[in-house]
Amino acid sequence: MADVQVTISDATGKTLVQTTADGPYLLASIPPGRYRIGATAGSSTKQQSVNVPQHGPADVRFYWDAPASSH
């Protein structure tokens, strides 16, 4: 999915990243810690918490239902 508004906030609620994902993936380099990620597609916003480990990546995925077919 493209044109998804993504916000990454730290544990205090401070926004660290605010961007638009142009495709199905967004890679962000942030220090280890606990974060809140919000993703908005159209009028639907979803949020998840994630713990970024000291070593290795964190994987967060958001899913939206496919739009209803107009056929």
N, C-alpha and C positions, 0 to 999 in steps of 0.2 A: 504494500500500500504506500502511496506517495502523498505528499502534502500533509503529513502528520505533524502537529505542533508538539514539541517535546520540551519539558522543563525538568531539570534535575536540581533538587534542593538538598542542602546538608541537614544534619540533625537539628540545627537551630532554626531551620526554615529559610535560610538565606539561599536565594537562587544563584546557582553556579553556572548553569547552562540553560539557555533558552534559544531554541533553534527549530527549523523546519526540516524534517527528514524527507529527502527527495526520492527515496525508494524504500524498499522493505527493510533495510538495515541502517543502523546508526551506531557508529563506534565513537566512544568518548573515553578520553584518558583522564581519570580522576584519582586522587589518592585513596588509599584504603580507608574504609569507614562505612557508616550507615547513611543511606540516602533515600529520598522519596522521589520517585519518577512519575511524572504525569504525562499522558499522551492524549491528544485531542484530534479526532478525525471527524470532520463535519461538526455535528452538535453533540457528539458523544465523547466524554472524557473518562479515561480509566487511570487508576493510580496503583502503584505497587511500591513496596519498600524493598530495598536490596542492600546486602552487606557486601562491599567490595573487599576481597581478601588481601592480605599482605602480598601474596604471590599468586599469579594466575588471574584469569578474567572472571567477571560476573556475567551471567546471562539472564536477561529479562526479556520476556516476550509479551506482546499485547495482541489480542485477537478481537476482531469485529466480525459480525455476521455479514455475509455477502448481501448486497442490495437485492431486493426482490426484482425478479424479471418482469419486464413490462409486456411480455408476449401473451 
